[in-house]
Amino acid sequence: MLNLMEAPGSDTAKAKHGLAGGATPERPDWTIDQSWEQYTAQEHGVWKTLFERQTKLLPGRACDAFVDGMRKLPIGADEIPDFRRLSEVLMRKTGWQVVAVPGLVPDEVFFEHLANRRFPSGQFIRKPHELDYLEEPDVFHDVFGHVPMLMNPAIADYIQAYGQGGLRAKELGVLDKLARVYWYTVEFGLLRQKDGLRIYGAGIASSRTETVFSLDDASPNRIGFELERVMRTHYRIDDFQESYFVIDDLDSLMELASIDFAPLYARVRDGVEYQPGDVLPTDSVITRGTGSYHAQRRVAKAGS
């Protein structure tokens, strides 16, 4: 369902996985065996490199729930986590489990898993020369970025509700609107803590470059989350986000799970759409960005 990019990358051809690679599933739910014992020393080494550099960056940047979840899970630097061990801990805490998939899966399969508290994680890991570039979510993005937050009851319930809502949105032909909510929360969300803005989105938490950009750079906008506004807002899949939406706390996400989305879908289906960098007069602006990063990128692209 998702395409993620950590930073402007090369044009080198990369292997595609799952649906993107034309995979034919052996099982209707697209699950596969993780085959943990078959990971190579090099693959564990890639995990170690990614893990160590992210855990150096995240103190003071990741939200308390992420830090707490990471501490309580069997996730460490030395090896790719075993999904069986992760699931044992998750099941006791929030009723979730991690299931292996070959890569991207069809939308309806993705939603069905989430609706039943199964988090589908890519089983593969990027190559050593791809550390800073990610077109598809791999095991590092999925496990390091997402799984710690599944230890939080509010996020656990919210993502299940999203899976249930996604099935309905697909039937109604408005999936693109709901997907924006997932993108700007679960993948690229920020929240307020007493000690400042913090990361809870997996797309940020698993990216060395966006971890710094999202909180420290002057370029992006940081805007208070408002549901209809987000449903009308496009996002970037090819570069850093131009705007990040900020929630007040994780419990506020659960309010979204109880909303009747039908009137919202009716309003946004054919209404005005906003570009990723737009700032509206009605926005609750926490930080109005300079836009300098993306402006420079556009100039460079025009001149190439």
LUMPANU-216642 format. One line per field, with one value per atom (N, C-alpha, C): residue number from 1; residue in one letter; chain; x, y, z. Coordinates in steps of 0.2 Angstrom, whole numbers, plus 5000, padded with zeros to 4 digits. Each point is the difference from the previous one (the first is absolute). Layout:
! residues N
num <- c(NUM,...)
residuo <- c(A,...)
cadena <- c(A,...)
x <- c(X,...)
y <- c(Y,...)
z <- c(Z,...)
END
This chain:
! residues 304
num <- c(1,1,1,2,2,2,3,3,3,4,4,4,5,5,5,6,6,6,7,7,7,8,8,8,9,9,9,10,10,10,11,11,11,12,12,12,13,13,13,14,14,14,15,15,15,16,16,16,17,17,17,18,18,18,19,19,19,20,20,20,21,21,21,22,22,22,23,23,23,24,24,24,25,25,25,26,26,26,27,27,27,28,28,28,29,29,29,30,30,30,31,31,31,32,32,32,33,33,33,34,34,34,35,35,35,36,36,36,37,37,37,38,38,38,39,39,39,40,40,40,41,41,41,42,42,42,43,43,43,44,44,44,45,45,45,46,46,46,47,47,47,48,48,48,49,49,49,50,50,50,51,51,51,52,52,52,53,53,53,54,54,54,55,55,55,56,56,56,57,57,57,58,58,58,59,59,59,60,60,60,61,61,61,62,62,62,63,63,63,64,64,64,65,65,65,66,66,66,67,67,67,68,68,68,69,69,69,70,70,70,71,71,71,72,72,72,73,73,73,74,74,74,75,75,75,76,76,76,77,77,77,78,78,78,79,79,79,80,80,80,81,81,81,82,82,82,83,83,83,84,84,84,85,85,85,86,86,86,87,87,87,88,88,88,89,89,89,90,90,90,91,91,91,92,92,92,93,93,93,94,94,94,95,95,95,96,96,96,97,97,97,98,98,98,99,99,99,100,100,100,101,101,101,102,102,102,103,103,103,104,104,104,105,105,105,106,106,106,107,107,107,108,108,108,109,109,109,110,110,110,111,111,111,112,112,112,113,113,113,114,114,114,115,115,115,116,116,116,117,117,117,118,118,118,119,119,119,120,120,120,121,121,121,122,122,122,123,123,123,124,124,124,125,125,125,126,126,126,127,127,127,128,128,128,129,129,129,130,130,130,131,131,131,132,132,132,133,133,133,134,134,134,135,135,135,136,136,136,137,137,137,138,138,138,139,139,139,140,140,140,141,141,141,142,142,142,143,143,143,144,144,144,145,145,145,146,146,146,147,147,147,148,148,148,149,149,149,150,150,150,151,151,151,152,152,152,153,153,153,154,154,154,155,155,155,156,156,156,157,157,157,158,158,158,159,159,159,160,160,160,161,161,161,162,162,162,163,163,163,164,164,164,165,165,165,166,166,166,167,167,167,168,168,168,169,169,169,170,170,170,171,171,171,172,172,172,173,173,173,174,174,174,175,175,175,176,176,176,177,177,177,178,178,178,179,179,179,180,180,180,181,181,181,182,182,182,183,183,183,184,184,184,185,185,185,186,186,186,187,187,187,188,188,188,189,189,189,190,190,190,191,191,191,192,192,192,193,193,193,194,194,194,195,195,195,196,196,196,197,197,197,198,198,198,199,199,199,200,200,200,201,201,201,202,202,202,203,203,203,204,204,204,205,205,205,206,206,206,207,207,207,208,208,208,209,209,209,210,210,210,211,211,211,212,212,212,213,213,213,214,214,214,215,215,215,216,216,216,217,217,217,218,218,218,219,219,219,220,220,220,221,221,221,222,222,222,223,223,223,224,224,224,225,225,225,226,226,226,227,227,227,228,228,228,229,229,229,230,230,230,231,231,231,232,232,232,233,233,233,234,234,234,235,235,235,236,236,236,237,237,237,238,238,238,239,239,239,240,240,240,241,241,241,242,242,242,243,243,243,244,244,244,245,245,245,246,246,246,247,247,247,248,248,248,249,249,249,250,250,250,251,251,251,252,252,252,253,253,253,254,254,254,255,255,255,256,256,256,257,257,257,258,258,258,259,259,259,260,260,260,261,261,261,262,262,262,263,263,263,264,264,264,265,265,265,266,266,266,267,267,267,268,268,268,269,269,269,270,270,270,271,271,271,272,272,272,273,273,273,274,274,274,275,275,275,276,276,276,277,277,277,278,278,278,279,279,279,280,280,280,281,281,281,282,282,282,283,283,283,284,284,284,285,285,285,286,286,286,287,287,287,288,288,288,289,289,289,290,290,290,291,291,291,292,292,292,293,293,293,294,294,294,295,295,295,296,296,296,297,297,297,298,298,298,299,299,299,300,300,300,301,301,301,302,302,302,303,303,303,304,304,304)
residuo <- c(M,M,M,L,L,L,N,N,N,L,L,L,M,M,M,E,E,E,A,A,A,P,P,P,G,G,G,S,S,S,D,D,D,T,T,T,A,A,A,K,K,K,A,A,A,K,K,K,H,H,H,G,G,G,L,L,L,A,A,A,G,G,G,G,G,G,A,A,A,T,T,T,P,P,P,E,E,E,R,R,R,P,P,P,D,D,D,W,W,W,T,T,T,I,I,I,D,D,D,Q,Q,Q,S,S,S,W,W,W,E,E,E,Q,Q,Q,Y,Y,Y,T,T,T,A,A,A,Q,Q,Q,E,E,E,H,H,H,G,G,G,V,V,V,W,W,W,K,K,K,T,T,T,L,L,L,F,F,F,E,E,E,R,R,R,Q,Q,Q,T,T,T,K,K,K,L,L,L,L,L,L,P,P,P,G,G,G,R,R,R,A,A,A,C,C,C,D,D,D,A,A,A,F,F,F,V,V,V,D,D,D,G,G,G,M,M,M,R,R,R,K,K,K,L,L,L,P,P,P,I,I,I,G,G,G,A,A,A,D,D,D,E,E,E,I,I,I,P,P,P,D,D,D,F,F,F,R,R,R,R,R,R,L,L,L,S,S,S,E,E,E,V,V,V,L,L,L,M,M,M,R,R,R,K,K,K,T,T,T,G,G,G,W,W,W,Q,Q,Q,V,V,V,V,V,V,A,A,A,V,V,V,P,P,P,G,G,G,L,L,L,V,V,V,P,P,P,D,D,D,E,E,E,V,V,V,F,F,F,F,F,F,E,E,E,H,H,H,L,L,L,A,A,A,N,N,N,R,R,R,R,R,R,F,F,F,P,P,P,S,S,S,G,G,G,Q,Q,Q,F,F,F,I,I,I,R,R,R,K,K,K,P,P,P,H,H,H,E,E,E,L,L,L,D,D,D,Y,Y,Y,L,L,L,E,E,E,E,E,E,P,P,P,D,D,D,V,V,V,F,F,F,H,H,H,D,D,D,V,V,V,F,F,F,G,G,G,H,H,H,V,V,V,P,P,P,M,M,M,L,L,L,M,M,M,N,N,N,P,P,P,A,A,A,I,I,I,A,A,A,D,D,D,Y,Y,Y,I,I,I,Q,Q,Q,A,A,A,Y,Y,Y,G,G,G,Q,Q,Q,G,G,G,G,G,G,L,L,L,R,R,R,A,A,A,K,K,K,E,E,E,L,L,L,G,G,G,V,V,V,L,L,L,D,D,D,K,K,K,L,L,L,A,A,A,R,R,R,V,V,V,Y,Y,Y,W,W,W,Y,Y,Y,T,T,T,V,V,V,E,E,E,F,F,F,G,G,G,L,L,L,L,L,L,R,R,R,Q,Q,Q,K,K,K,D,D,D,G,G,G,L,L,L,R,R,R,I,I,I,Y,Y,Y,G,G,G,A,A,A,G,G,G,I,I,I,A,A,A,S,S,S,S,S,S,R,R,R,T,T,T,E,E,E,T,T,T,V,V,V,F,F,F,S,S,S,L,L,L,D,D,D,D,D,D,A,A,A,S,S,S,P,P,P,N,N,N,R,R,R,I,I,I,G,G,G,F,F,F,E,E,E,L,L,L,E,E,E,R,R,R,V,V,V,M,M,M,R,R,R,T,T,T,H,H,H,Y,Y,Y,R,R,R,I,I,I,D,D,D,D,D,D,F,F,F,Q,Q,Q,E,E,E,S,S,S,Y,Y,Y,F,F,F,V,V,V,I,I,I,D,D,D,D,D,D,L,L,L,D,D,D,S,S,S,L,L,L,M,M,M,E,E,E,L,L,L,A,A,A,S,S,S,I,I,I,D,D,D,F,F,F,A,A,A,P,P,P,L,L,L,Y,Y,Y,A,A,A,R,R,R,V,V,V,R,R,R,D,D,D,G,G,G,V,V,V,E,E,E,Y,Y,Y,Q,Q,Q,P,P,P,G,G,G,D,D,D,V,V,V,L,L,L,P,P,P,T,T,T,D,D,D,S,S,S,V,V,V,I,I,I,T,T,T,R,R,R,G,G,G,T,T,T,G,G,G,S,S,S,Y,Y,Y,H,H,H,A,A,A,Q,Q,Q,R,R,R,R,R,R,V,V,V,A,A,A,K,K,K,A,A,A,G,G,G,S,S,S)
cadena <- c(A,A,A,A,A,A,A,A,A,A,A,A,A,A,A,A,A,A,A,A,A,A,A,A,A,A,A,A,A,A,A,A,A,A,A,A,A,A,A,A,A,A,A,A,A,A,A,A,A,A,A,A,A,A,A,A,A,A,A,A,A,A,A,A,A,A,A,A,A,A,A,A,A,A,A,A,A,A,A,A,A,A,A,A,A,A,A,A,A,A,A,A,A,A,A,A,A,A,A,A,A,A,A,A,A,A,A,A,A,A,A,A,A,A,A,A,A,A,A,A,A,A,A,A,A,A,A,A,A,A,A,A,A,A,A,A,A,A,A,A,A,A,A,A,A,A,A,A,A,A,A,A,A,A,A,A,A,A,A,A,A,A,A,A,A,A,A,A,A,A,A,A,A,A,A,A,A,A,A,A,A,A,A,A,A,A,A,A,A,A,A,A,A,A,A,A,A,A,A,A,A,A,A,A,A,A,A,A,A,A,A,A,A,A,A,A,A,A,A,A,A,A,A,A,A,A,A,A,A,A,A,A,A,A,A,A,A,A,A,A,A,A,A,A,A,A,A,A,A,A,A,A,A,A,A,A,A,A,A,A,A,A,A,A,A,A,A,A,A,A,A,A,A,A,A,A,A,A,A,A,A,A,A,A,A,A,A,A,A,A,A,A,A,A,A,A,A,A,A,A,A,A,A,A,A,A,A,A,A,A,A,A,A,A,A,A,A,A,A,A,A,A,A,A,A,A,A,A,A,A,A,A,A,A,A,A,A,A,A,A,A,A,A,A,A,A,A,A,A,A,A,A,A,A,A,A,A,A,A,A,A,A,A,A,A,A,A,A,A,A,A,A,A,A,A,A,A,A,A,A,A,A,A,A,A,A,A,A,A,A,A,A,A,A,A,A,A,A,A,A,A,A,A,A,A,A,A,A,A,A,A,A,A,A,A,A,A,A,A,A,A,A,A,A,A,A,A,A,A,A,A,A,A,A,A,A,A,A,A,A,A,A,A,A,A,A,A,A,A,A,A,A,A,A,A,A,A,A,A,A,A,A,A,A,A,A,A,A,A,A,A,A,A,A,A,A,A,A,A,A,A,A,A,A,A,A,A,A,A,A,A,A,A,A,A,A,A,A,A,A,A,A,A,A,A,A,A,A,A,A,A,A,A,A,A,A,A,A,A,A,A,A,A,A,A,A,A,A,A,A,A,A,A,A,A,A,A,A,A,A,A,A,A,A,A,A,A,A,A,A,A,A,A,A,A,A,A,A,A,A,A,A,A,A,A,A,A,A,A,A,A,A,A,A,A,A,A,A,A,A,A,A,A,A,A,A,A,A,A,A,A,A,A,A,A,A,A,A,A,A,A,A,A,A,A,A,A,A,A,A,A,A,A,A,A,A,A,A,A,A,A,A,A,A,A,A,A,A,A,A,A,A,A,A,A,A,A,A,A,A,A,A,A,A,A,A,A,A,A,A,A,A,A,A,A,A,A,A,A,A,A,A,A,A,A,A,A,A,A,A,A,A,A,A,A,A,A,A,A,A,A,A,A,A,A,A,A,A,A,A,A,A,A,A,A,A,A,A,A,A,A,A,A,A,A,A,A,A,A,A,A,A,A,A,A,A,A,A,A,A,A,A,A,A,A,A,A,A,A,A,A,A,A,A,A,A,A,A,A,A,A,A,A,A,A,A,A,A,A,A,A,A,A,A,A,A,A,A,A,A,A,A,A,A,A,A,A,A,A,A,A,A,A,A,A,A,A,A,A,A,A,A,A,A,A,A,A,A,A,A,A,A,A,A,A,A,A,A,A,A,A,A,A,A,A,A,A,A,A,A,A,A,A,A,A,A,A,A,A,A,A,A,A,A,A,A,A,A,A,A,A,A,A,A,A,A,A,A,A,A,A,A,A,A,A,A,A,A,A,A,A,A,A,A,A,A,A,A,A,A,A,A,A,A,A,A,A,A,A,A,A,A,A,A,A,A,A,A,A,A,A,A,A,A,A,A,A,A,A,A,A,A,A,A,A,A,A,A,A,A,A,A,A,A,A,A,A,A,A,A,A,A)
x <- c(5004,4996,5004,5006,5004,5006,5002,5007,5003,5006,5004,5007,5002,5007,5003,5006,5003,5004,5002,5004,5001,5001,5001,5005,4999,5004,5003,5003,5003,4994,5002,4996,5001,5005,5001,4994,5000,4994,5000,4995,4999,4995,5001,4996,4993,4995,4993,4998,4996,4997,4993,4997,4993,4996,4994,4996,5004,5004,5004,5005,5002,5004,4997,4993,4996,4999,5001,5000,4993,5000,4994,5000,4995,5000,4998,5003,4998,4994,4999,4994,4996,4993,4996,5001,5003,5001,5007,5004,5007,5005,4998,5005,5005,5006,5006,5003,5004,5004,5006,5001,5006,5007,5000,5006,5006,4999,5005,5007,5000,5007,5004,4996,5004,5003,4999,5003,5008,5003,5007,5004,5006,5004,5000,5000,5000,4993,4995,4993,5000,5002,5000,5004,5006,5004,4997,4996,4996,4995,4997,4995,5004,5006,5004,5002,5002,5002,4994,4995,4994,4997,5000,4998,5004,5007,5004,5000,5000,5000,4993,4994,4994,4999,5003,4999,5004,5006,5004,4996,4996,4996,4994,4996,4993,5000,5004,4999,4999,4995,4998,4996,4999,4996,4994,5001,4994,4996,4993,4996,5001,4997,5001,4997,4994,4997,5005,5003,5005,5006,5003,5005,4998,4994,4998,4999,4997,4998,5007,5005,5006,5003,5000,5003,4997,4994,4996,5000,5002,5000,5007,5000,5006,5003,5002,5003,5007,5005,5007,5004,5006,5005,5002,5001,5005,4996,4994,4996,4994,4997,4994,4995,4995,4995,4996,4999,4996,4993,4996,4993,4996,5002,4997,5000,5006,5002,4996,5000,4997,4992,4997,4993,4998,5005,4998,4999,5005,4999,4994,5000,4994,4993,4999,4994,4998,5005,4999,4998,5003,4999,4994,4999,4995,4996,5002,4996,5002,5006,5002,5005,5002,5005,5003,5006,5004,5000,4998,5000,5004,5004,5004,4997,5002,4997,5006,4999,5006,5002,4996,5001,4993,4999,4993,4995,4994,4994,4994,4995,4994,4997,4997,4997,4995,4996,4995,5003,5006,5003,5003,5003,5003,4995,4994,4995,4997,4999,4998,5004,5007,5005,4999,5000,5000,4993,4995,4993,5000,5004,5001,5006,5003,5006,5006,5001,5006,5004,5006,5004,5004,4999,5004,5006,5006,5006,5004,5003,5005,5005,5002,5004,5008,5000,5007,5003,5007,5003,5004,5000,5004,5007,5004,5007,5004,5006,5005,5001,4999,5001,4993,4995,4994,4998,5004,4999,4996,5001,4996,4995,4998,4995,4995,4994,4995,4993,4999,4994,4995,5001,4995,5002,4995,5001,5003,5006,5003,4999,5004,4999,5002,5005,5002,4995,4998,4994,4994,4998,4994,5001,5005,5001,5003,5005,5003,4995,4997,4996,4993,4997,4993,4999,5003,4999,5000,5005,5000,4994,4997,4994,4993,5001,4994,5000,5005,4999,4996,4998,4996,4993,4996,4993,4996,5001,4997,5002,5006,5002,4998,5000,4998,4992,4996,4993,4999,5004,4999,5002,5005,5002,4995,4998,4994,4994,4998,4995,5001,5006,5002,4999,5002,4999,4993,4996,4993,4997,5002,4998,5002,5006,5003,4996,4998,4996,4993,4997,4994,5002,5006,5002,5001,5003,5001,4994,4995,4993,4997,5001,4997,5004,5006,5004,5003,5001,5004,5006,5003,5006,5005,5001,5006,4999,4994,4999,5002,4998,5001,5008,5003,5007,5004,4998,5003,5000,4995,5000,5005,5000,5006,5007,5001,5006,5002,4996,5002,4999,4998,5000,5005,4998,5004,5007,5000,5007,5004,4997,5004,4997,4997,4997,5005,4998,5004,4995,5002,4996,5003,4996,5002,5001,5006,5001,5002,5000,5001,5007,5005,5007,5001,4994,5001,4997,5001,4997,5004,4997,5003,4997,5004,4998,4997,4994,4997,4999,5001,4999,5006,4998,5005,5005,4997,5004,5005,4999,5005,5005,4997,5004,5005,4999,5004,5005,5000,5004,5005,5006,5005,4999,4999,5000,4993,4995,4993,4999,5004,4999,5003,5005,5003,4996,4998,4997,4993,4996,4994,4999,5005,5000,5005,5006,5005,5000,4998,5001,4995,5002,4995,4995,5002,4996,4993,4998,4993,4995,4994,4995,4998,4998,4998,4993,4995,4993,4996,4995,4996,4995,5000,4996,4992,4997,4993,4998,4995,4999,4998,4995,4998,5006,5003,5006,5005,5001,5005,4997,4994,4997,5000,5001,5000,5007,5005,5007,5004,5003,5005,5006,5004,5006,5006,5006,5006,5002,5001,5003,5007,5002,5007,5005,4998,5005,4997,5004,4997,4993,4997,4993,5001,4995,5000,4997,4995,4996,4999,5001,4998,4995,4995,4994,5001,4998,5002,4994,5000,4994,5002,4995,5002,5002,4997,5002,4997,5003,4998,4993,4997,4993,4995,5002,4996,4999,5005,4998,4994,4999,4994,4994,5000,4994,4998,5005,4999,4996,5002,4997,4992,4998,4992,4997,5003,4997,4996,4994,4997,5003,5004,5003,4996,4994,4996,4999,4998,4999,5007,5005,5007,5001,4999,5001,4996,4994,4996,5002,5003,5003,5006,5005,5007,5000,4995,5001,5001,4997,5001,5002,5002,5001,5007,5002,5007,5005,5006,5006,5005,5004,5006,5007,5005,5006,5004,5005,5004,5003,5002,5002,4996,4993,4996,4999,4999,4998,4994,4995,4993,4999,4996,4998,4997,4997,4996,5005,5006,5004,5003,5001,5003,5007,5004,5007,5005,5003,5005,5007,5002,5006,4998,5001,4999,5007,5000,5007,5002,5006,5003,4999,4999,5000,5006,5006,5006,5002,5000,5002,4997,4993,4997,5001,5000,5002,5006,5006,5006,5000,4996,4999,4997,4995,4997,5004,5004,5005,5005,5003,5005,4997,4994,4997,4998,4998,4999,5007,5005,5007,5003,4998,5003,4998)
y <- c(4994,5006,5006,5000,5006,5000,5006,5001,5005,4998,5005,5001,5006,5002,5004,4998,5003,5006,5000,5006,5000,5005,5000,4995,4995,4995,4999,4995,4999,4997,5000,4997,4992,4997,4993,4996,4995,4996,4996,4999,4996,4994,4995,4994,5002,4998,5001,4994,5001,4995,5000,4994,4999,5002,5004,5002,5004,5005,5004,4996,4994,4995,4995,5000,4996,4993,5000,4993,4997,4994,4996,4997,5001,4998,4992,4997,4993,4999,5005,5000,5006,5000,5005,5007,4999,5006,5003,4997,5002,4999,4996,4999,4995,5000,4996,4998,4995,4999,5005,5002,5005,4997,4993,4996,5004,5002,5004,4996,4994,4996,5001,5002,5001,5007,5005,5006,4999,5004,4999,5005,4999,5004,5007,5001,5007,5003,4996,5003,5003,4995,5003,5006,5000,5006,5006,5000,5006,5002,4995,5002,5004,4997,5003,5007,5001,5007,5005,4998,5004,5001,4995,5000,5005,4999,5004,5007,5002,5007,5003,4997,5003,5000,4996,5000,5006,5002,5005,5007,5000,5006,5001,4995,5001,5002,4999,5003,5008,5002,5007,5002,4995,5001,4995,4994,4995,5002,4998,5001,4995,5001,4996,4993,4999,4994,4996,5003,4996,4997,5005,4998,4994,5000,4995,4994,5000,4994,4997,5003,4998,4996,5003,4997,4994,4999,4994,4994,5001,4995,4997,4994,4996,5003,5006,5004,5002,4998,5002,5002,5001,5002,4994,4995,4995,4995,5000,4996,5002,4998,5002,4996,5004,4997,4994,4995,4994,5002,5000,5002,4995,4994,4996,5003,5002,5003,5007,5004,5006,4999,4995,4999,4998,4996,4997,5006,5005,5006,5004,5002,5004,4997,4993,4997,5001,5000,5001,5007,5005,5007,5003,4999,5003,4995,4994,4995,5000,5003,5001,4994,4999,4995,5003,4998,5002,4994,5001,4995,5002,4995,5001,5000,5005,5001,5001,4998,5001,5007,5005,5007,5003,5005,5003,4995,5001,4995,5005,4996,5004,5004,5005,5004,4996,4996,4996,4995,4997,4996,5004,5005,5005,5001,5003,5002,4994,4994,4994,4998,5001,4998,5005,5006,5005,5000,4999,4999,4994,4995,4995,5000,5005,5001,4996,5000,4997,5005,5001,5005,4997,5001,4997,5004,4996,5003,4997,5004,4997,4996,4994,4995,5002,5003,5002,5006,5001,5006,5003,5006,5004,4998,5001,4998,5005,4999,5004,5007,5000,5006,5004,4998,5003,5003,5001,5002,5006,5005,5006,5001,4995,5000,4994,5002,4994,5002,4996,5000,4996,4995,4995,4999,5000,4998,4994,4999,4994,4998,4995,4998,5005,5004,5006,5005,5002,5005,4998,4994,4997,4998,4997,4998,5005,5003,5006,5006,5002,5006,4999,4994,4999,4996,4995,4995,5003,5004,5003,5004,5003,5004,4995,4994,4996,4997,5002,4998,5005,5006,5005,4998,5000,4998,5005,5006,5005,4999,4999,4999,4993,4995,4993,5000,5004,5000,5005,5005,5004,4997,4996,4997,4994,4997,4995,5003,5006,5004,5002,5002,5002,4994,4994,4995,4999,5000,4999,5006,5006,5005,5000,4997,5000,4995,4995,4995,5004,5004,5004,5005,5004,5005,4998,4994,4997,4999,4997,4999,5006,5006,5006,5004,4998,5003,5006,5001,5006,4998,4994,4998,5005,5004,5004,5006,5001,5005,4997,4994,4997,4998,4999,4998,5006,5006,5006,5001,4997,5000,4996,4994,4995,5003,5003,5002,5006,5004,5006,4999,4994,4998,4994,4994,4994,5000,5003,5000,5006,5006,5006,5005,4998,5004,5002,5006,5003,5001,5000,5002,5005,5003,5005,4996,5000,4998,5006,5000,5005,5003,4996,5002,5001,5001,5002,4996,5001,4996,4993,4995,4993,4996,4995,4996,4994,4998,4994,4996,5004,4996,4996,4994,4995,5002,5004,5002,5005,5004,5004,4996,4996,4997,4995,4997,4996,5003,5006,5004,5005,4999,5004,5007,5001,5007,5003,4997,5003,5001,4996,5001,5007,5002,5007,5005,4999,5005,5002,4995,5001,5005,4999,5004,5006,5000,5005,5005,4998,5004,5005,5006,5006,4999,4996,5000,4997,4995,4997,5004,5000,5003,4994,5003,4995,5003,4996,5003,4995,5003,4996,4996,4994,4995,5002,5000,5001,4995,4995,4994,5002,5005,5001,5003,5005,5003,4995,4995,4995,4995,4999,4996,5003,5007,5004,5001,4998,5002,4994,5002,4995,4999,4995,4999,4998,5000,4999,4992,4997,4993,5000,5005,5000,5004,5003,5005,5001,5004,5002,5003,5000,5003,5008,5003,5007,5003,4996,5002,4994,5001,4994,5003,4995,5002,4997,5004,4999,4998,4995,4998,5002,5001,5002,4994,4994,4994,4994,4994,4994,4999,5001,4999,5003,5006,5004,4996,4995,4996,4996,4998,4995,5004,5006,5004,4999,5000,4999,4993,4995,4993,5000,5005,5000,5005,5004,5004,4997,5003,4997,5004,4996,5002,5002,4997,5001,5007,5005,5007,5003,4998,5002,4998,4994,4998,5004,5001,5004,5007,5003,5007,5000,4995,5000,4997,4996,4996,5004,5006,5004,5007,5001,5007,5002,5006,5003,4995,5000,4996,5005,4998,5004,4997,5003,4998,4999,4996,4998,5006,5005,5006,5006,4999,5005,5002,5006,5002,5005,4998,5003,5005,5005,5005,4997,4994,4997,4995,4999,4995,5002,4996,5001,4999,5005,4999,5000,4995,5000,5002,4998,5003,5001,5006,5002,4999,4995,4998,5005,5001,5004,4997,4993,4997,5000,5002,5000,4994,4994,4994,4998,5000,4998,5005,5006,5006,4998,4999,4998,4994,4995,4994,5001,5004,5002,5004,5004,5004,4995,4996,4995,4995,4998,4996,5003,5007,5004,5001,5000,5001,4994,4994,4994,4998)
z <- c(5000,5000,5000,5003,5001,4996,4998,4997,5005,5002,5004,4997,5001,4998,5006,5002,5005,4998,4994,4998,4993,4996,4993,4998,4996,4999,4993,4998,4994,4995,4994,4995,4999,5004,4999,5001,4995,5000,5007,5003,5006,4999,5003,5000,5003,4997,5003,5004,5005,5004,5000,5002,5001,4994,5001,4994,4995,5002,4996,4995,5003,4996,4996,5000,4996,5003,5007,5004,4999,5000,5000,5007,5004,5007,5000,5005,5001,5005,5004,5004,4999,5000,4999,5004,5006,5004,4999,4995,4998,5005,5006,5005,4997,5003,4999,5006,5000,5006,5000,5006,5001,4998,5002,4999,5003,5006,5004,4999,5001,5000,4993,4995,4994,4998,5005,4999,5000,4996,5000,5005,5001,5004,4998,4993,4997,5001,5000,5001,5007,5005,5007,5001,4996,5000,4998,4995,4997,5006,5003,5005,5006,5002,5005,4999,4993,4998,5001,4997,5000,5008,5004,5006,5004,5000,5004,4998,4994,4998,5002,5000,5001,5008,5004,5007,5003,4996,5002,4999,4995,4998,5004,5002,5002,5007,5005,5007,4999,5003,5000,4994,4995,4994,5000,5002,4999,5006,5000,5005,5006,5005,5006,4999,4996,4998,4996,4995,4996,5004,5004,5005,5004,5003,5005,4996,4994,4996,4998,4998,4998,5006,5006,5006,5002,4999,5002,4995,4994,4995,4999,4997,4999,4993,5000,4995,5002,4996,5002,4994,5001,4994,4996,5004,4997,4995,4999,4996,4998,4994,4998,5005,5002,5005,4997,5004,4999,5001,4995,5000,5005,5001,5005,5007,5002,5006,5001,4995,5000,5001,4997,5001,5006,5004,5006,5005,5000,5004,4998,4994,4997,5002,4999,5002,5007,5005,5007,5001,4997,5001,4997,4993,4997,4995,5000,4995,4993,4999,4993,4999,4993,4998,4994,4999,4993,4996,4994,4995,4994,4997,4995,4993,4996,4993,4995,4994,4995,4998,5002,4999,4999,4996,4999,4999,5002,4999,4998,4997,4998,5006,4998,5005,5005,4996,5004,5005,4998,5004,5006,4999,5005,5005,4998,5005,5004,4996,5004,5005,4999,5006,5005,4999,5005,5004,4997,5003,5005,4999,5004,5004,5001,5005,4998,4993,4997,4997,5002,4996,4995,4993,4995,4999,5001,5000,4994,4996,4995,5003,4997,5003,4998,4994,4998,5003,4999,5002,4995,5000,4994,5000,4994,4999,5003,5001,5004,4996,4993,4996,5000,5004,4999,5007,5005,5006,5001,4995,5001,4994,4997,4995,5001,5000,5001,4996,4995,4996,5002,5004,5003,5007,5004,5007,5001,5003,5002,5007,5003,5006,5005,4998,5005,5001,4994,5001,5004,4998,5003,5007,5002,5007,5004,4998,5005,5000,4994,5000,5003,4998,5002,5007,5001,5005,5007,5002,5006,5002,4995,5001,5001,4998,5001,5007,5004,5007,5004,4997,5003,4998,5005,4999,4995,5001,4995,4993,4999,4993,4997,5005,4998,4998,5003,4999,4993,5000,4994,4994,4999,4994,4998,5005,4999,4997,5003,4997,4993,4999,4993,4995,5002,4996,4998,5005,4999,4996,5001,4996,4993,4999,4993,4995,5003,4996,4998,5004,4998,4995,5001,4996,4993,4999,4994,4996,5004,4996,4998,5003,4999,4995,4998,4995,5003,5006,5003,5004,4998,5004,5000,4995,5000,5005,5002,5005,5007,5001,5007,5000,4995,5000,5002,4999,5002,5008,5003,5007,5003,4997,5002,4999,4994,4999,5004,5002,5004,5008,5001,5007,5001,4999,5001,4997,4994,4996,5002,5000,5000,5005,5006,5005,5005,5003,5005,5006,5006,5006,5005,5003,5006,5006,5003,5007,5004,5006,5005,4998,4998,4998,4993,4996,4993,4995,4994,4995,4999,4999,5000,4994,4998,4994,5003,4996,5001,4994,4994,4993,4998,4998,4998,4994,4996,4994,5002,5006,5002,5005,5004,5005,4997,4994,4997,4995,5000,4995,5003,4999,5003,4998,4993,4998,5002,4999,5002,5007,5004,5008,5001,4997,5001,4997,4994,4996,5003,5002,5002,5007,5004,5006,5000,4997,5000,4994,4995,4994,5000,4997,4999,4994,4996,4994,5000,5004,5000,5004,4998,5005,5005,5006,5005,5002,4999,5000,5005,5004,5004,4996,5002,4996,5001,4994,4999,4995,5001,4996,4993,4999,4993,4996,5003,4997,4998,5004,4998,4994,5000,4995,4993,5000,4994,4998,5003,4999,4997,4994,4997,5004,4999,5004,4995,5002,4996,5001,4995,5000,4998,4997,4997,5003,5006,5003,5008,5003,5007,4999,5006,5000,5000,4997,5000,5006,5003,5006,5004,5007,5005,5004,5001,5004,5007,5005,5007,5004,5004,5004,5008,5004,5007,5004,4999,5003,4996,5002,4996,5001,5006,5002,4995,4997,4996,4993,4999,4994,5000,5006,5001,4999,5001,4998,4993,4996,4992,4999,5004,4999,5001,5004,5001,4996,4995,4996,4994,4998,4995,4993,4997,4994,4994,5000,4994,4998,5005,4998,4997,5003,4998,4993,4999,4993,4995,5002,4995,4999,5005,4999,4996,5002,4997,4993,4998,4994,4994,4999,4994,5002,5006,5003,4998,5003,4999,5003,4996,5002,5002,5005,5002,4998,4998,4998,5007,5000,5006,5004,4996,5004,5001,4999,5001,5007,5002,5007,4999,5004,4999,5006,4998,5006,5006,4999,5005,5004,4998,5003,5007,5004,5007,4998,4999,4998,5006,5001,5005,4998,4994,4996,4993,4998,4992,4997,4996,4997,4995,4998,4995,4993,5000,4993,4996,5004,4996,4997,5004,4997,4994,4999,4994,4995,5001,4995,4997,5004,4997,4996,5002,4996,4993,5000,4994,4995,5003,4996,4997,5004,4998,4994,5001,4995,4994,5000,4994,4996,5004,4997,4997,5002,4998,4993)
END
